[in-house]
């Protein structure tokens, strides 16, 4: 097969030099009472994140999540000791759940994954939609498990406006869950209100 970025022949989706060029650029954003940590510059990996709509997306998400996990493992002083929840980690028509892939890699950091736990009644896609559309079409999250008095970390692939994470946090808090933080692969830092 050929590397997605340079076209060289490789046994992987990305050849080793291209994969190594994708740099971890950690950042944090505060959403009211939720700290959101991201790992990659959106402009650098935007085309890779959009692969979630294709079958090869699962392989790309494995690579990105693995690299992010290795970075965090090197910076942590102790395991995180919390439950992890991937936002709306339903299996897509492509046969995988990208947020579940992201979450799976963080098990080695002390996070206990809870799959298929926080789901959306409204499965609408926010991709390419403006802030007004997002506000008028809430995801309406619900829990499939009782997590009262548990500490959790949220996982999502991308943050743009932060509405999805805030809505997920609100659902969890209303059900007696303490949300410690959120991890996303990338922060788009786009002002969609314009």
C-alpha positions as a LaTeX table, in Angstrom:
\begin{tabular}{lrrr}
\hline
Residue & $x$ (\AA) & $y$ (\AA) & $z$ (\AA) \\
\hline
Unk1 & 0.00 & 0.00 & 0.00 \\
Unk2 & 1.04 & 3.63 & $-0.22$ \\
Unk3 & 1.52 & 6.15 & 2.57 \\
Unk4 & $-1.44$ & 8.52 & 2.77 \\
Unk5 & 0.74 & 11.60 & 2.99 \\
Unk6 & 3.78 & 11.03 & 0.75 \\
Unk7 & 2.72 & 8.15 & $-1.49$ \\
Unk8 & 5.73 & 5.92 & $-0.70$ \\
Unk9 & 5.24 & 2.17 & $-0.50$ \\
Unk10 & 4.78 & 1.04 & 3.10 \\
Unk11 & 3.18 & $-1.71$ & 5.15 \\
Unk12 & 1.31 & 0.87 & 7.23 \\
Unk13 & $-1.23$ & 3.60 & 6.49 \\
Unk14 & 1.52 & 6.16 & 7.10 \\
Unk15 & 5.19 & 5.48 & 6.48 \\
Unk16 & 7.49 & 5.84 & 9.49 \\
Unk17 & 9.01 & 9.21 & 8.42 \\
Unk18 & 5.55 & 10.74 & 7.83 \\
Unk19 & 4.21 & 9.34 & 11.10 \\
Unk20 & 7.23 & 10.71 & 12.98 \\
Unk21 & 6.70 & 14.15 & 11.42 \\
Unk22 & 3.28 & 14.42 & 13.04 \\
Unk23 & 4.22 & 16.18 & 16.21 \\
Unk24 & 2.50 & 16.23 & 19.56 \\
Unk25 & 1.58 & 19.83 & 20.32 \\
Unk26 & $-0.24$ & 19.67 & 23.65 \\
Unk27 & $-2.66$ & 22.40 & 24.61 \\
Unk28 & $-5.48$ & 22.95 & 27.06 \\
Unk29 & $-8.75$ & 24.84 & 26.91 \\
Unk30 & $-11.08$ & 25.70 & 29.77 \\
Unk31 & $-14.82$ & 25.20 & 29.12 \\
Unk32 & $-16.51$ & 26.72 & 32.15 \\
Unk33 & $-15.74$ & 23.96 & 34.71 \\
Unk34 & $-14.14$ & 21.48 & 32.31 \\
Unk35 & $-10.47$ & 21.38 & 31.35 \\
Unk36 & $-9.96$ & 19.93 & 27.86 \\
Unk37 & $-6.53$ & 18.64 & 26.87 \\
Unk38 & $-5.59$ & 18.12 & 23.23 \\
Unk39 & $-2.54$ & 16.58 & 21.58 \\
Unk40 & $-2.30$ & 17.63 & 17.93 \\
Unk41 & $-2.42$ & 20.81 & 15.88 \\
Unk42 & $-5.67$ & 20.66 & 13.92 \\
Unk43 & $-4.18$ & 22.09 & 10.73 \\
Unk44 & $-1.53$ & 19.37 & 10.72 \\
Unk45 & $-3.87$ & 16.38 & 11.13 \\
Unk46 & $-7.19$ & 17.66 & 9.77 \\
Unk47 & $-7.11$ & 15.35 & 6.74 \\
Unk48 & $-6.31$ & 12.38 & 9.01 \\
Unk49 & $-9.22$ & 13.15 & 11.36 \\
Unk50 & $-11.62$ & 13.23 & 8.41 \\
Unk51 & $-10.60$ & 9.65 & 7.65 \\
Unk52 & $-13.09$ & 8.58 & 10.34 \\
Unk53 & $-15.66$ & 8.64 & 7.55 \\
Unk54 & $-13.71$ & 5.95 & 5.66 \\
Unk55 & $-12.79$ & 2.35 & 6.44 \\
Unk56 & $-9.08$ & 3.21 & 6.86 \\
Unk57 & $-10.02$ & 5.65 & 9.60 \\
Unk58 & $-9.74$ & 2.99 & 12.30 \\
Unk59 & $-6.07$ & 2.44 & 11.48 \\
Unk60 & $-5.37$ & 6.18 & 11.49 \\
Unk61 & $-7.16$ & 6.67 & 14.82 \\
Unk62 & $-5.13$ & 3.81 & 16.31 \\
Unk63 & $-1.89$ & 5.52 & 15.26 \\
Unk64 & $-2.91$ & 8.97 & 16.53 \\
Unk65 & $-4.28$ & 7.63 & 19.84 \\
Unk66 & $-1.22$ & 5.46 & 20.44 \\
Unk67 & 1.16 & 8.37 & 19.89 \\
Unk68 & $-0.90$ & 10.63 & 22.20 \\
Unk69 & $-0.97$ & 7.93 & 24.89 \\
Unk70 & 2.81 & 7.41 & 24.72 \\
Unk71 & 3.33 & 11.15 & 25.10 \\
Unk72 & 1.00 & 11.39 & 28.11 \\
Unk73 & 2.57 & 8.33 & 29.75 \\
Unk74 & 5.95 & 10.07 & 29.60 \\
Unk75 & 4.60 & 13.24 & 31.24 \\
Unk76 & 2.39 & 11.74 & 33.99 \\
Unk77 & 3.79 & 11.24 & 37.47 \\
Unk78 & 1.15 & 8.67 & 38.43 \\
Unk79 & $-1.73$ & 6.74 & 36.80 \\
Unk80 & $-4.96$ & 8.67 & 36.30 \\
Unk81 & $-7.22$ & 6.18 & 38.19 \\
Unk82 & $-10.60$ & 7.08 & 36.69 \\
Unk83 & $-13.19$ & 5.73 & 34.32 \\
Unk84 & $-13.02$ & 6.80 & 30.69 \\
Unk85 & $-16.04$ & 7.45 & 28.50 \\
Unk86 & $-15.93$ & 7.97 & 24.75 \\
Unk87 & $-18.62$ & 10.40 & 23.66 \\
Unk88 & $-21.29$ & 8.65 & 21.57 \\
Unk89 & $-19.02$ & 5.70 & 20.80 \\
Unk90 & $-21.52$ & 3.81 & 18.67 \\
Unk91 & $-20.10$ & 1.62 & 15.93 \\
Unk92 & $-20.42$ & 3.47 & 12.63 \\
Unk93 & $-21.36$ & 2.10 & 9.23 \\
Unk94 & $-17.62$ & 1.71 & 8.66 \\
Unk95 & $-17.46$ & $-0.92$ & 11.43 \\
Unk96 & $-15.74$ & 0.93 & 14.27 \\
Unk97 & $-16.21$ & 3.68 & 16.86 \\
Unk98 & $-13.42$ & 6.25 & 16.62 \\
Unk99 & $-13.81$ & 7.52 & 20.20 \\
Unk100 & $-13.67$ & 3.94 & 21.49 \\
Unk101 & $-10.35$ & 3.48 & 19.68 \\
Unk102 & $-9.01$ & 6.64 & 21.31 \\
Unk103 & $-10.23$ & 5.51 & 24.75 \\
Unk104 & $-8.81$ & 1.98 & 24.41 \\
Unk105 & $-5.23$ & 3.21 & 24.21 \\
Unk106 & $-5.52$ & 5.11 & 27.50 \\
Unk107 & $-6.23$ & 1.97 & 29.50 \\
Unk108 & $-2.47$ & 1.68 & 30.09 \\
Unk109 & $-2.60$ & 5.01 & 31.97 \\
Unk110 & $-4.92$ & 3.72 & 34.70 \\
Unk111 & $-8.16$ & 4.64 & 32.93 \\
Unk112 & $-10.88$ & 2.00 & 33.00 \\
Unk113 & $-12.74$ & 2.23 & 29.69 \\
Unk114 & $-16.53$ & 2.23 & 29.76 \\
Unk115 & $-17.66$ & 1.63 & 26.21 \\
Unk116 & $-21.12$ & 2.42 & 24.82 \\
Unk117 & $-22.00$ & 4.40 & 27.96 \\
Unk118 & $-22.78$ & 8.00 & 26.94 \\
Unk119 & $-24.89$ & 7.98 & 23.79 \\
Unk120 & $-26.78$ & 10.61 & 21.81 \\
Unk121 & $-30.50$ & 10.36 & 21.12 \\
Unk122 & $-29.95$ & 12.84 & 18.29 \\
Unk123 & $-27.25$ & 11.29 & 16.06 \\
Unk124 & $-26.87$ & 14.41 & 13.92 \\
Unk125 & $-23.41$ & 15.24 & 12.61 \\
Unk126 & $-21.91$ & 18.62 & 13.49 \\
Unk127 & $-19.19$ & 18.38 & 10.85 \\
Unk128 & $-19.04$ & 21.66 & 8.95 \\
Unk129 & $-22.02$ & 23.15 & 10.81 \\
Unk130 & $-22.02$ & 26.59 & 12.43 \\
Unk131 & $-22.54$ & 27.44 & 16.09 \\
Unk132 & $-26.22$ & 28.32 & 15.63 \\
Unk133 & $-26.94$ & 24.94 & 14.03 \\
Unk134 & $-25.15$ & 23.18 & 16.88 \\
Unk135 & $-27.09$ & 25.14 & 19.51 \\
Unk136 & $-30.42$ & 24.42 & 17.80 \\
Unk137 & $-29.68$ & 20.68 & 17.49 \\
Unk138 & $-28.48$ & 19.36 & 20.84 \\
Unk139 & $-27.21$ & 15.78 & 20.98 \\
Unk140 & $-29.50$ & 14.87 & 23.93 \\
Unk141 & $-27.11$ & 12.49 & 25.69 \\
Unk142 & $-28.20$ & 9.66 & 27.94 \\
Unk143 & $-26.34$ & 7.11 & 30.06 \\
Unk144 & $-26.61$ & 3.36 & 29.54 \\
Unk145 & $-25.01$ & 2.58 & 32.92 \\
Unk146 & $-25.40$ & 3.88 & 36.47 \\
Unk147 & $-22.22$ & 5.82 & 37.21 \\
Unk148 & $-23.33$ & 7.74 & 40.30 \\
Unk149 & $-20.38$ & 8.81 & 42.47 \\
Unk150 & $-17.81$ & 7.74 & 39.85 \\
Unk151 & $-14.99$ & 9.91 & 38.53 \\
Unk152 & $-14.72$ & 9.98 & 34.75 \\
Unk153 & $-12.64$ & 11.44 & 31.95 \\
Unk154 & $-14.36$ & 12.22 & 28.66 \\
Unk155 & $-12.85$ & 11.30 & 25.28 \\
Unk156 & $-13.70$ & 12.86 & 21.92 \\
Unk157 & $-11.75$ & 13.20 & 18.70 \\
Unk158 & $-12.11$ & 16.94 & 18.22 \\
Unk159 & $-13.24$ & 20.09 & 19.97 \\
Unk160 & $-14.53$ & 23.07 & 18.00 \\
Unk161 & $-17.11$ & 25.09 & 19.93 \\
Unk162 & $-17.10$ & 22.79 & 22.98 \\
Unk163 & $-20.89$ & 22.35 & 22.95 \\
Unk164 & $-20.71$ & 18.56 & 22.70 \\
Unk165 & $-18.35$ & 18.26 & 25.65 \\
Unk166 & $-20.38$ & 20.71 & 27.76 \\
Unk167 & $-23.60$ & 18.85 & 26.97 \\
Unk168 & $-21.94$ & 15.52 & 27.82 \\
Unk169 & $-20.59$ & 16.94 & 31.07 \\
Unk170 & $-24.03$ & 18.30 & 32.01 \\
Unk171 & $-25.67$ & 14.89 & 31.43 \\
Unk172 & $-23.06$ & 13.18 & 33.60 \\
Unk173 & $-23.30$ & 15.73 & 36.43 \\
Unk174 & $-27.10$ & 15.44 & 36.44 \\
Unk175 & $-26.59$ & 11.69 & 36.97 \\
Unk176 & $-24.24$ & 12.14 & 39.94 \\
Unk177 & $-20.97$ & 11.67 & 38.05 \\
Unk178 & $-17.84$ & 13.75 & 38.67 \\
Unk179 & $-16.17$ & 14.75 & 35.39 \\
Unk180 & $-12.46$ & 15.29 & 36.00 \\
Unk181 & $-11.37$ & 16.45 & 32.52 \\
Unk182 & $-11.59$ & 15.66 & 28.83 \\
Unk183 & $-9.06$ & 14.46 & 26.28 \\
Unk184 & $-9.40$ & 15.21 & 22.58 \\
Unk185 & $-7.02$ & 14.43 & 19.77 \\
Unk186 & $-7.16$ & 17.98 & 18.44 \\
Unk187 & $-8.56$ & 21.42 & 19.19 \\
Unk188 & $-9.80$ & 23.10 & 16.00 \\
Unk189 & $-9.88$ & 26.51 & 17.72 \\
Unk190 & $-12.39$ & 27.71 & 15.16 \\
Unk191 & $-14.79$ & 30.52 & 15.99 \\
Unk192 & $-17.90$ & 29.11 & 14.34 \\
Unk193 & $-20.09$ & 32.00 & 15.45 \\
Unk194 & $-18.80$ & 34.21 & 12.62 \\
\hline
\end{tabular}
